[in-house]
Each structure stands twice: as structure tokens, then as C-alpha cells.
Amino acid sequence: MLDWFNIALIALIVGIVVAIVYSLRKTMAQIKASGVSGEDARQLAKRIRERQVKCPRCERISYALLGTGNQWKCKVCNQEFEGPNHLPPS
């Protein structure tokens, strides 16, 4: 027997799934509109992730990229800072 709690929980789950599918379709449409192939996008993402950014405080290499922006966090001194341009030089 379904009570109000179960109905609300099912509605919440359906809403979350719909939001995820909508976001995925929107992202895929933006990728297709940009004209970048899947392999090119993978190579670019790999180059961005593998950049070596030096911490301005301790001058050591920082590998932690925070979120999708250009914010970095040093793993040695925990300094958060703005990194270099988003696209690495070719």
C-alpha cells in the first residue's frame, strides 16, 4: 500500500532523473554544436587535468582542481588560488 511518503519519494526520484536527463541532453547538444569530436574533447580534458600548476605560496606543484572553474588547491599548504588560463598551450 502506498502512503503519502512513498508517493512523495517516488515523485522526488522521478524529478531528479528528469533533471539529469535534461542536463545530459543539453550538454550533448552543446558539444555537437561546438563541432568538437569526442576524441578531441577527451584529449583536451586530459591536458587540462594533467597540467602542473605551481602554488603561489610554497611554489610546489598543485594537482587538485576544484570544481569546474579555474580554482586550484595546493595539496601541501592547502592554499586555494586562481590558476592559469583554462586551456593549456599546445
N, C-alpha and C positions, 0 to 999 in steps of 0.2 A: 504494500500500500504506500503510495506517495503522499508525503505530507508537504507542507509549505517549504520547509527547509530543503528537502531533496529537490523540489521543483526549482527553488532559487539557485541551488548549487548547479543543477543541470543548465539553467539559463546562463549562469556565470561562465561555465566551461564553454558553452556554445559561443558566447560573446567573445571570449578570449581566442578561440580557434578562428572565428571570423576575422578578428583584428589581425591575427598573424597571417592568414591567407591574403588579406587585403594588402598588408605591408609587403609581403613577398612578391605579389603581382606588381605592385607599384615599383619596387626596386628592380625587378626583372625588366619592366618596361623602360625604366631609365637607363639600364645597361644596354638594352637593344638600341635605344635611341642615340646613345653616345657613339655607336659604331665600333666599340672596342670588343675584340673577340674574347672568348673565355680564357684562352691561353695567355693573351696579353694582360688581361686583368689579374690572372694568377701571378704572373711574373712581377707585375707592378706591386701587388700586395706583398709578395715575398721580399722585394727590395726595400719596401717601407719597413717591414718588420725586422729585417736584418741590419738596419742602419746602426752604426755605432755613434752614439751621441755622448759627448763629454759633459759631465756635470760642471756647472759654472762655479760651484763652491769647492769641491775636492778634486776636480779635474780627472776623475776616473770615468771609465766607460759606463753608461747607464743603459740598461736594456728594457726597462719597464715603460711601455707606452700606456698611458691612462686613457681609456675610452677611445672614442673615435676622433678626438681633436688632436691638437699638437702639444699636449701636456705630457711631460715625462717625469719620472720619479727615480732618483738615484737609489740603487739598492744598498749603497754603502752608508751614505749620510742621511738618507730619507728626504733630501731636498726635492721639492716639486718645482719644475721650471718649464718655460716655454721652449720648445725645441726648434730646430731649423725648419726650413720650408718643407711642406708636406711631401713634395716629390723630390727624390734624390737625384743628383746629377747623373746623366747617362754615362 
